[in-house]
Amino acid sequence: MTRWLDDGEQQAWRAYVKMQSHLNAALGRRLQADSQLSLPDFEVLVQLTDTPEGRVRVFELARALDWEKSRLSHHLRRMQNRGLVAREECPDDARGAVIVLTREGREAIEQAAPHHVDSVRELVFDVLTREQVEALRAISERILKAVRPEGCS
């Protein structure tokens, strides 16, 4: 039997969906205007800068981003064509590949990050109280646990 959302739940859900859509669009527009990077470009570059030597196996990158293999493959090809990343054969596994952050990719994220943080601060954290920020963190972690119960980050 379907447990329909009550009025309060439905209003909360619709507000969340609308907020997420508009926030991602606004962040994407600002990032593109400031740095010529898309949000997906930025996500990939963040993952690479968070790894030792700016290198990560393709399957690990797909898992960290929670992207389908085909989406990641197409996106990495576009980023490669722009010189942001390079693909190398994995020395441990002839079937695998390693994605490497290029000098151009590192420069791009180093230039984009301050503007992106300013946008996130302006659109999210500057409009919330400390208590609301803590509630946002707690709610997000709780939902992530339900969505990804195996503990994946």
N, C-alpha and C positions, 0 to 999 in steps of 0.2 A: 504494500500500500504506500502510495506516494505521500511524503510528509511535505506539503506545500509550505512555502515561506509565509509567515504572517506579515502584516503590513510593515512593521518596524524592520524585520529582516529583509523584506523586499526593498524598502527604501535604502537601507544600508548597503545592500548588494549592488543596487543600481548606481548609487553614489560612488561606490568603490570602482566599479567598472568604468564609469564615465571619467572619474579622476585619473585612473591609470592610463586610459587612452589619451586624455588631454595632456597629462603630464609627460608621457613618453613623446607625444608629438611636439610639445613645446621644447623639451630637452633636445630632441633630434634636430629641430629647426635651428636652435641656437648653436648646437655643436657644429652642424654643417656650415652655418654662416661664419662662425669663428675659426674653424679649422679645416674645413673641407672633409671632415670625417663623419661617417654615419654612426648612429648608436651601435650597430653591430660591429663596425670597425673598431670602435672604442672598446667594446667588450672583449674582442679578441686581443687587442693590444694590452689591455689591463691584465688579462690572463698571462700573457707572455712576459710582461714586466714583473709579475709576481713569482716567476720561476727563476731558478738559478741559471745564469748565462742567457736568459731570454729564449729558452728552447723548451719545446714540449712535444710529446708524441701526439699525433693527430687524434687517436682514440681518447687520450686523456683530455685533450682540448674539447672534444665533442661532449664528453661526460661533464666536464666543468661548466660548460655553457648550456648543457641540456638541449643541444641541437641535434637534429637528424643528420646522418652522415652526408647525405646529398646536399643539404643546405650548407653545411660547413665546407664541403669540397668546392662548391660553386663560389662561396664567399671568399675562401682562401685564394682561389684562382684570381678573382678580381683584385684582391689585396696584393697578390704577387705581381700582377700586371702594373700596379701602381708603385711597386718597389717597397711596400711597407713590410712585407714578410718574404721569406724564402723557404723553399721546401728542400729538404735533404733526405737521402736514404738513411734509414736507421741502421747504425752499425751492428746492433744486436739482433735485428730481425729484418731480413731482406724484403719481407712483405710489407713492413711498416715504414712510415715516414715521420720525420721530425719537422715541425714548423719552427723557424728561427726568426726572431725579431731583427730586422735590418737597422742600419744606422738611420735611414730615412724614417722607419717606423718608430724608432725611439724618439727622434726629433719631433715627429708628428704628435705623439702622445704627451711629450713634455711640454709642447706648446699648447695643446688642447686641454690638458688637465686643469690648469688654473681657471680657465673660463668655464669649464664644465662644473667645477666645484662651486664657483660663484653662482651659476644657474641653479644648482641643486640647493644651495643655501638659501637663495632668494625665493625659490618656488616652494620649498618644503620646510626647511628648518627655521627660517625667519618668521613663518606664519604659525608656528606651533610653540606651545609652552614646553618647558623641560619635562613636565609630567606627560604631556602628549607625545613627546619624542620617546620617552620610556615606554609608553603604552604602544606606540607604533612598533617599536622593536620587539616587545613581548608578543604582540599579536602576530607580527610577521614570523617570528620564530615558531610560534605554536602552529600556525597554518603550514609552514614549511615542513614541520615534523609530520603533519597529517598527509601532506602531498608526497613527501620523500621519507617514509618511515625507516628506510634502511640506513639513514644517517648520512646520506650523500650531501655534500655542501653545494 
